[in-house]
Amino acid sequence: MLDTISLKMPAKAQNALAVRLLVAGLANLNHFDSEEIEDMKLAVSEACTCISDAEHLVQMSFLLEEQKMIIEIQGSHPSKRPMLEFNDAALEGIGFLLMKNLMDSMEIHSGDQGTFIRLVKNQKSAVPVKTQ
């Protein structure tokens, strides 16, 4: 089953609270545990902060799959600087490092059309445990 919820809003930092509440509600409905929900809320807050620009809009999509949530954030303003390689995460700052470590997958693309961030979180119960 794939459900998608989309919203468009001003890319203001103060809107991150509403987005955090939406993420928590959707994740709870899809049976993520409290630790996973907190990870997603923090990662989404960081993503909103990375692309906040009060004069532009941000488009967000929440794709709900069985045991997975995909969050896509598209900022409409051109990037103020090119993205650096993520193998040198210290140059990107704590926000990028947090998103990378809290989520199972993170993609960022930035250019003249704006910044796109894709975050993926799998439920712990969906990840097979390696046994020795």
C-alpha positions, 0 to 999 in steps of 0.5 A: 500500500502506498499513500502520499500526503503532500503540502505546500507552505512558506519555507519559514523556520517556524513552520517546522513545528507543524511539519514535526507534528505531521511527521509524528502523527503519520509515523504513529499511524504507521506503527513506528516506535517512539525512537523512530518517530523522534529520529524522523521529527529531528531529521525533518526539522533539520531539513526544513532549516536547511531550505528555509527562506521566508520568501519562497515556498517549500513542497513536501511529500510524505510517502507511506509504504508498508514499514517505510516512510519517505519524506521529500522536501523541495525548496523553490529557491535557487541554492546559495551555494553548491552542495559539497560531497558528503564524505566530508560531512564536517564541512556541511555542518551538524544538520546534514550529519544529523539527517544522515545518521538519523535516517536510513537513507538521505539524498540531497540535490541542489541547483538553480531549481532549488534544493531537494532533500529525500529522507527514508526511514524503515521500521526497525521491525522491517530490518532483518537482524543479522545472526552469527 
